[in-house]
């Protein structure tokens, strides 16, 4: 089995990154997964970091002890795991600070053997999965103490994966720039990136015909995937949402009545006047003409499925372009590793956020013409 590494799974929202990783890790008998979901605020303060890690690694310790009970000669590792369980119980009563988190991280390092121990006894190996890890920034931006703790945690991940090989770690993110951020934090490229794109056309049609239509009782759509795909694209969640809304709407649903289309259409119209655009992660840097230029390029490239980042930089400049990406008007794909939805070159590309967004761009251009 492959030695431990630090993996980063990238992809647009709703492409099934989380579901895929859960499917692989929970159904593979070689893994004992530990899950932390940053969407739930599990990494926004020292207390939440401590609680998330202690709960997951305590659960792991309890599971592994059941296997170790059958190994009478491994007294040392048994003692370490029991000591860890007691440590978590005792320290859980104390006030949680960054120092307490650092102490917990050190205790985990001192408790877990390397990967080969579990592998040698055919005991399921730990694999740490952190969903939407781009929200690490909540901890890093909270205070100087939070930023220091985040740095210590990232170094701890490298120590336990690539250096001392105790466990795999998987970080998922919908943030286009997350891979750049984490590599800059670690200073050297310790991470292995992958992309979860949409399904291929064949895979999506199979999913549509064999799973979605029977689930919703919409057999009248059988054989009409090409029409549906023009509205939904090949993303599973969006396909399922469209068929569900079609069913609930009495078997009729035009593309501009679809809820995802309406959301994307509203966002684009608001983006034409970006300086009145509330609630976004950074101040918008583009203007109306910049957005229209980008929309034209994306729509013109529909058959290809992407636009090269360098071509759009020539159109409006890198700062404006990246501002559009940060504000979720475009999705940026730095690598095409393990994705089969787009035949992309080995360089950075940009796409619409989803197929309904592309349809909304197309309609907006017609209105503005």
SEBADO-389209 format. One record per atom (N, C-alpha, C): x, y, z; residue in one letter. Coordinates in steps of 0.05 Angstrom, whole numbers, plus 5000, padded with zeros to 4 digits. Atoms other than C-alpha are relative to their C-alpha. Layout:
! SEBADO-389209
XYZA ...
***
This chain:
! SEBADO-389209
501749765000X 500050005000X 501850255000X 498549755003X 502350714984X 500750125027X 499149884975X 506451055039X 498450265005X 501549764993X 503051645076X 500950254985X 499549755014X 502552305040X 497850205009X 501949794995X 498952965047X 498750074973X 501449975025X 493652994993X 498150245001X 502049795002X 489453584970X 498149944977X 502050065020X 482953454933X 498550264994X 501249745009X 480554064893X 497749954982X 502250025019X 474254194853X 497950215007X 502249814995X 468354664845X 498149905021X 502150084981X 462754664896X 498149794988X 502050195008X 457954074892X 500949794980X 499150205019X 462453624850X 500349735014X 500050264987X 462153074903X 502649925012X 497450064988X 469053134933X 499749865027X 500450124973X 466652985004X 498849734998X 501350265002X 462152424983X 501949794989X 498150195012X 467652104941X 502049915021X 498050074980X 472752124997X 498849825022X 501450174980X 467751845048X 499549724989X 500650265013X 465851294999X 502649835000X 497550155003X 473151094988X 501149915028X 498650054975X 475551135060X 498349825019X 501750164981X 469450825096X 499649724989X 500550275011X 468650235048X 502549844995X 497550145003X 475950065044X 500949895027X 499450124974X 477549575100X 502950055009X 497249934992X 484849815100X 500150265015X 500049744988X 482850495128X 498350025024X 501649934977X 480450755194X 499850314999X 500149715005X 478151465174X 499250175024X 500749804980X 477852075219X 499150254985X 501249785015X 473352635194X 499750265016X 500449744988X 473553375210X 498950184978X 501449835019X 468753855174X 500350295008X 499649724992X 471154575175X 497650174994X 502549845005X 464354805149X 498550045027X 501549984975X 461754675219X 501550155022X 498549844981X 466755135252X 501949835018X 498350184984X 471054555276X 502950085001X 497249925001X 477454935262X 500350305002X 499949715000X 475955665278X 501150115026X 499049904975X 478755705349X 501749775013X 498550214987X 483855335393X 498349795013X 501850194987X 478155025432X 498849804980X 501250175020X 474754755370X 502049814986X 497950175012X 481254505340X 500649775020X 499350204979X 482854135406X 497749795001X 502350194997X 475853835412X 499849824975X 500350155024X 475653615339X 502149784999X 497850205001X 482453265342X 499849805022X 500150194978X 481552965410X 497849794997X 502350195004X 474752655393X 500749804979X 499450195022X 477252355328X 502249815007X 497850184993X 483752085355X 499449825024X 500950174979X 480451825418X 498449774989X 501550215013X 475551445374X 501849804986X 498050185013X 481351175334X 501449825020X 498650154979X 484950955397X 498249775010X 501950214991X 478750575421X 499849774980X 500250215021X 478150215354X 502549834998X 497550145004X 485450035349X 500649815024X 499550174977X 485649755420X 498649734997X 501450255004X 480549225399X 501649814983X 498250175016X 485448975347X 502449925016X 497550064985X 491449025394X 499649805022X 500550204979X 488048595447X 500749724990X 499350265011X 489448015400X 503049964996X 497150015004X 496948175399X 501450025027X 498950004972X 499847975468X 502850125002X 497249914999X 506948185449X 500350304997X 499849725005X 505348905433X 499250175024X 500849864976X 505049165504X 500750305000X 499249725000X 508749815491X 498050184986X 501949845014X 503950075439X 497350005014X 502450004984X 498049855482X 500150205022X 499749814978X 500750255540X 499950294991X 500049735011X 501750865496X 497250094994X 502749935008X 494650845470X 498250035025X 501649964976X 491650745539X 500750265014X 499149744989X 495851325564X 498850244985X 501349785016X 493151755507X 497150035007X 502949994993X 485951575524X 499750145027X 500249874973X 487151775597X 500750304998X 499149735004X 490752405575X 497650184989X 502249855011X 484752625533X 497850055020X 502049974980X 479952495590X 500750215021X 499149824979X 484052885640X 500250294990X 499649735010X 485853485596X 497450124990X 502549905010X 478753545570X 498550175021X 501349854979X 476853835638X 501350285004X 498649754996X 481854405633X 499250204978X 500549795019X 481255075597X 501849954975X 498650055025X 483254995524X 501450254990X 498449785011X 488855445499X 501749884977X 498250105021X 493755405441X 502149815011X 498050184988X 498755095488X 498949725005X 501350264996X 493754545504X 499849854973X 500150125027X 492854415429X 502749894993X 497350095007X 500354375419X 500849755016X 499550234983X 500753885477X 498649754989X 501550225012X 495353455445X 501449904974X 498650085024X 499053455378X 502549845006X 497650154992X 505453235412X 499349725011X 500950264989X 501652685449X 499249804978X 500750175022X 498852415384X 502549894986X 497550085012X 505852405354X 501349785017X 498750204982X 508452015415X 498449745003X 501750234996X 502651525413X 499949824975X 500450165024X 501851305341X 502649884989X 497650125013X 506850815310X 499950084970X 500049935029X 508850895237X 498149814985X 501950145018X 504550635180X 500649704998X 499250285004X 508449985174X 499049825023X 501050164978X 506149755243X 497249894994X 502750085006X 498849755224X 499949824976X 500050155025X 500349495155X 501049715005X 498850264995X 504548925182X 498049815013X 502050164986X 498748675226X 497349994985X 502549985015X 493448825173X 497850135016X 502049854984X 490049305221X 499450264984X 500749765016X 486249885187X 501650245010X 498249774993X 490850485184X 498450265001X 501449744998X 488751185205X 500450174975X 499849815022X 487251685150X 498350255008X 501349754991X 485452405170X 498950154976X 501449855022X 480352755125X 498950265011X 500949734991X 479153505133X 498650134977X 501749905022X 473453775091X 500050315000X 499949715003X 473654495064X 502250125017X 497749914984X 480554605092X 500850294994X 499449725004X 480855295061X 499050175023X 501049854976X 476955505124X 502049995023X 497849974981X 483455405162X 500550305005X 499549714998X 483956155148X 498550135023X 501549894977X 478656275202X 501750005025X 498250024977X 483656035254X 502450194996X 497749845005X 489556385221X 499550305002X 500749714999X 485957055217X 498850095026X 501449934975X 482957025287X 501850165018X 498149864981X 489257275324X 502849914993X 497250095004X 496757225326X 500449715012X 500050264987X 495756625372X 498949794980X 501350185019X 491156305320X 501849954976X 498250045023X 496056425263X 502449825007X 497850174991X 501756115303X 499149715004X 501050274996X 497455515321X 499549864973X 500550115027X 495455415248X 502649914988X 497450075011X 502755415227X 501049745014X 499150244986X 504354895281X 498449764991X 501650225009X 498554465258X 500849904973X 499250085027X 500654475185X 502749865001X 497550144997X 507754295205X 499649725012X 500650264988X 504853725247X 498949814979X 501050165022X 501153475185X 502349894983X 497750085016X 507653455145X 501749795016X 498550194984X 511253105203X 498749725000X 501350264998X 506052555208X 499449864974X 500550125026X 505152445134X 502649944986X 497750055017X 511352535092X 502649935016X 497550044986X 516752535146X 500149745017X 500050244982X 514952015199X 497949794993X 501750205012X 509551665159X 498149865019X 501850134981X 504351555213X 497249974987X 502750025012X 498051685171X 499850174975X 500849835023X 495251955106X 498350235011X 501849784994X 491952635109X 498850104973X 501349905025X 486852885057X 498650265007X 501349744997X 484753615053X 498450054975X 501749935023X 478853795008X 499550305001X 500649725002X 477354484983X 498750074974X 501249895023X 472854854935X 501350274992X 498649755005X 477455464937X 502149964979X 498150035023X 481255544871X 502950055008X 497349934993X 487255834906X 501149865025X 499150144975X 487755354965X 502749874996X 497550145003X 493454954935X 502350205001X 497949804999X 497555594926X 500550095029X 499849914973X 495955804997X 501549805018X 498850194982X 497955155031X 502949954992X 497250035008X 504355084990X 501650235010X 498549774990X 506355785010X 500349985030X 499850034971X 504855625083X 502149805008X 498050214995X 509154995080X 502750074988X 497649905013X 514355365038X 501249814979X 499050195020X 516054725000X 497649834992X 502350155010X 511354294957X 499749735012X 500350264987X 509653745007X 497449874992X 502750115004X 502553644980X 499849884972X 500750125026X 499853204924X 497250094992X 502749905007X 494053554888X 498649824980X 501750155019X 488253214852X 497650184995X 502449855006X 482153504818X 497649814997X 502550145005X 475053234823X 498350184983X 501649845018X 471653514762X 497249884998X 502650115005X 464753374735X 500349724988X 499850255014X 463052694707X 500550034970X 499950005029X 464652524636X 497249984989X 502850015012X 458652554588X 498949725003X 501050274998X 458151804587X 499249925029X 500550074972X 458551734663X 497450155009X 502449844992X 453352294672X 497549894989X 502450115013X 448551984623X 499249745014X 500650254986X 449151314658X 498750065028X 501149924974X 447851654726X 497250104996X 502749895006X 441852024696X 498049784995X 501950215009X 438651414664X 499549795021X 500250234982X 440050884717X 499450075029X 500349934972X 439751274782X 497950225005X 501749764994X 436351954778X 497149964990X 502750035011X 430451794733X 498349795016X 501650194983X 428251164772X 499450115028X 500449894973X 429151534838X 497750205000X 502149805000X 424452094817X 497649924984X 502350095016X 419751684773X 499550184976X 500349825024X 421152114711X 500949854975X 499350165023X 421551574658X 499650154973X 500549865025X 418952074606X 502450164991X 497549865008X 425852404607X 502149804989X 498250205010X 429151754586X 500750064971X 499149945027X 433351864523X 500350294994X 499949715004X 433252624533X 502350135015X 497849904984X 439852694569X 501450244986X 498649785014X 442953144515X 498650275006X 501549764993X 437353654528X 500550095029X 499649944972X 438053604603X 502950105005X 497249934995X 445653644600X 500650294992X 499549725007X 445454314564X 499250195022X 501049834978X 441754584625X 501749955025X 498850084975X 445354204681X 503049954999X 497350105001X 452153994655X 500149715010X 499650284992X 454953334682X 500649985030X 499550014971X 455253504756X 497649855013X 502150184989X 451352974796X 497950155016X 502049854983X 448153444847X 498250174983X 501649835016X 445753924794X 498049854983X 501850175015X 442853374751X 497749915017X 502050104981X 439153094811X 498050225007X 501749784993X 436553784830X 498150074978X 501749935023X 433953924760X 497749804998X 502150205004X 430153264755X 498050025023X 501849974977X 427253364825X 498150244996X 501649775005X 424854064807X 498149964977X 501750075023X 422153814740X 497649845010X 502250174989X 418053284777X 498150175016X 501749844982X 415553784829X 498450214985X 501349795016X 413654274774X 498049884980X 502050125017X 408953784741X 501049914973X 498850105025X 413753534688X 500750214980X 499249785018X 415454214659X 502050175016X 498149824987X 421654624675X 501950114979X 498249875019X 424955114627X 502750075014X 497349964989X 432355254636X 500150255019X 499949764985X 430955954663X 498249995025X 501650044976X 426155684716X 501549835021X 498450174983X 431455224746X 501450175022X 499149834978X 433555474815X 503050064998X 497249955002X 441055404802X 500650214979X 499749795021X 440455814738X 499250275012X 500849744990X 436656364775X 502150115019X 498049914982X 441956394829X 502450124985X 497749915015X 447556454778X 499350254984X 500849775016X 443656954736X 499950255018X 500049784980X 442457394798X 502850105006X 497249934993X 449857364815X 501350164978X 498749865023X 452057574745X 498950284998X 501149745003X 447258154743X 501050195022X 498949844978X 449658394811X 502950074994X 497249955006X 456858314787X 500550214979X 499749785019X 455658824732X 500450275014X 499649764984X 455559344787X 501449915026X 498650144978X 460859034833X 500450175025X 499449844976X 461859624879X 497750035019X 502350024982X 454959524908X 499549725008X 500250294997X 456358784917X 500649925029X 499550044972X 455458604991X 500849715007X 499750264988X 457958015032X 502049824986X 498150185014X 463657764987X 502650005016X 497650034984X 470457525014X 502150224996X 498149785004X 474558094983X 498650224984X 501149785016X 473158774952X 500349934970X 499850055029X 471558684878X 501850214986X 498149835013X 476858974832X 499250054971X 500749985028X 473458894764X 497850214997X 502349835006X 468459354730X 498249864980X 502050115018X 462559234684X 501249894974X 498850095026X 466659194620X 501849765004X 498350244995X 471658704651X 498449755001X 501650244997X 466158224670X 498849924973X 501150075026X 462958264601X 502149884982X 497850125016X 469658124567X 500549715008X 499550284990X 470657504611X 497749824992X 502350165007X 463557264599X 500149924971X 499850065028X 464457314524X 502049784994X 497950205005X 470856904526X 499149725010X 500950254989X 467656364570X 497849874982X 502250105017X 461456304526X 501149914973X 498950085025X 465556284462X 501549745001X 498450254996X 469655704491X 498349775009X 501750214988X 463555274510X 500749734989X 499450275010X 465354704463X 502649885010X 497450094989X 472454674490X 499749965030X 500550044971X 470054754562X 501750175018X 498249844982X 475355244587X 501350224984X 498449795012X 479455864574X 502750005015X 497449984987X 486955914588X 500150255018X 499849774981X 488356354648X 501650234987X 498349795011X 493856724610X 498550174979X 501549845019X 488956924556X 498150205013X 501749814986X 484157234606X 501750215015X 498249804988X 489957584641X 500750214980X 499549805021X 491557914575X 497650184995X 502549855004X 484258144571X 499650215022X 500749814979X 483358464640X 502150025022X 497949984980X 489758354681X 499649795023X 500050224981X 491457854736X 498450075025X 501349934975X 488758244796X 497049994997X 502950005005X 481858354766X 499049714996X 500850275005X 481557634742X 499849835025X 500050154975X 483457334809X 497850105019X 502249894984X 478357794842X 497449864992X 502450155010X 472957464798X 500049725010X 499850274990X 475456784819X 499449995030X 500649994971X 475456964893X 497150045006X 502849944995X 468357204887X 498149804986X 501650235011X 466056554853X 498550074974X 501149975027X 464556824783X 501349814981X 498550195016X 469656344754X 501349795018X 498550204985X 472955704775X 502749964987X 497250025010X 480555644768X 501049725006X 498950274997X 483654964757X 503050004994X 497249995003X 491054924768X 501249754989X 499150255010X 491854194753X 497749844989X 502150175010X 487853684713X 500349715009X 499350274991X 490553084751X 497549855008X 502150194993X 485452514754X 497250114993X 502749905009X 479752934723X 499649924971X 500450095027X 476552674660X 497650154987X 502349855012X 471053194646X 500950194979X 499049815019X 475453664607X 502749904989X 497550065013X 481053534557X 501850255001X 498649754996X 485454084585X 503049974997X 497150015002X 492754254571X 501250015028X 498750014974X 497854224627X 500750295008X 499649734990X 496954944648X 497450105013X 502349914985X 492155364689X 497750084981X 502449935017X 485055414660X 497850125018X 502349894986X 478655774679X 497549914986X 502650095010X 471455544671X 497850165014X 502349914985X 464555764690X 499749845025X 500350154975X 462655554760X 498449744996X 501650245006X 457655054731X 498550064974X 501449975026X 453254944669X 497850215002X 502049784998X 447355384694X 501350274999X 498649745002X 452455944703X 500750074971X 499449965028X 454555854631X 497550084984X 502549935013X 447355884608X 499250295008X 500649734991X 446356514650X 501850214986X 498149835015X 452556824617X 499050044972X 501049995028X 449756654549X 497650194998X 502449835001X 443056984564X 500650295005X 499349724994X 446157604594X 501250144976X 498849885024X 450257724531X 497850074980X 502249945019X 443857684489X 498550255009X 501549774989X 440458194535X 501650264996X 498349765002X 446458664532X 500650084971X 499349955028X 447258604456X 498350234988X 
***
